[in-house]
Amino acid sequence: MCRRGCGPSRTNRAAEGAGRRGSAQCRPVTLLQHRAFVRFWLARVAGTAAAQMLMLAIGWQMYSLTGRAWDLGLVGLAQFAPSVAVALLAGHAADRFHRAQLVLACYAVQAALALLLVWATQGGWASRDVLLGLSLVLGGLRPFQMAAQQALLPALVPPELLARAMALGAAGVQAAVIGGPALAGLLFVGGTSVVYGSCLALFALGALVLLGVRYDHEPPPREPVSWHSMLAGVRFIGANKVLLGAISLDLFAVLLGGATALLPIFAAEILHVGATGLGMLRSAPAVGALLMAAALARWPLERRVGQHLLAGVAVFGVCMLVFGLSRSFWLSMAALAVSGAADMVSVIVRQTLVQIETPDAMRGRVAAVNTLFIGASNQLGEFESGATAALFGPVGSVVLGGAGTLLVAGLWLRLFTPLVRRDAFQPAASRLSARGADS
């Protein structure tokens, strides 16, 4: 008999055969009892930390070789442009193949690239062209990894634990985003090749951990790769008002409200805190996001999730207004930390809704579109910040962006009523059918 006090009765076995496997029988009641999820979480943290360290090391080495900021921009462009080209194909692959094995293959290729960078650095042939070429490969590889990771998570935990799993996963990613670059900074004392070697070790560790991830995978019927198939995720999102509202809200909020690209100007000319202060300003949103993700993993949202999503975006906009007008370093730090926490609320709600609303057979293609929107909003958001700062100054750019984010939240409140009225993550029809199966 399990912890919930129900034994393996004939009724339970019949219900299992009629409904989703395991839905009517007892399952682990905490995330840590789902070993596949724990392995996936550990692998994702290791892979994220390695990716952050690798990007930092490539940028540092590029600047050391050429001394040109333009080349740093080319590294970023080289990692972004291929992702746009292959995003739809990546989503198709995530719905065709074993998702854990697809992520494992991406980790293995990145480990090989890190090994190649160690060889190139120690051999003295790590040139500008080599770094740009490897950045292109990384940019083309990442959409496959991201789409497979997002689509894999719902297969590892039951629906009632999905929101908590999303929050714990986000907390791990934020910890890796903070800790990876910090570790790389310490390892640079031993040389760039030491950082690349550490990336190799972390990617290899993530791949080894993923070897133990098992889930029920039934290969879909064979169908040729076509535009109609690859665009299925786009059509699905367009027809679902909840998903369309959630994903487009994040796109425009980040596009208008982001201030990351302007932080060096604020640190040097407005807050007068120098490079040390800039590092603290850059880390503040991640720290706020990490704390909020940890809180939501412990106390997950269960009601009024649509309102929480809109509120998170609105609070983010207010924080941008405060940051733009602030002349106090600590007030600016607090505003950025709260903005990171508010953004994490919207991220977890949006990602959970995407997983709940999407059939498993299409999760890869929908995740690819979602990832493409996120990447576009971040990249275009930096361009928007720079363009408006050139016209109105850095303060005017951030204040206008915060006001624009609030305006978007108000418009979405009226345009996407099903999203605003969404009470729980699981649709009402699904909850009623689940209750009927349990009874």
Buried (B, 14 or more C-beta within 10 A) or exposed (E): EEEEEEEEEEEBEEBBEEBEEEBBBBBBEEBEEBEBBBBBBBBBBBBBBBBBBBBBBBBBBBBEBBEEEEBBEBBBBBBBBBBBEBBBBBBBBBBBBBBBBBBBBBBBBBBBBBBBBBEBBBEEEBEBEBBBEBBBBBBBBBBBBBBBBBBBBBBBBBBBBBBBBBBBBBBBBBBBBBBBBBBBBEBBEEEBBBBBBBBBBBBBBBBBBBEEBEBEBEEEEEEEEEEEBBBBBBEBBEEBBBBBBBBBBBBBBBBBBBBBBBBBBBBBEBBEBEEEBBBBBBBBBBBBBBBBBBBBBEEBBEEBBBBBBBBBBBBBBBBBBBBBBBEEBEBBBBBBBBBBBBBBBBBBBBBBBBBBBBEBBBBBBBBBBBBBBBBBBBBBBBEBBBEBBEEEBBBEBBBBBBBBBBEBBEEBBEBBEEBBEBBBBBBEEBBEEBEEBEE
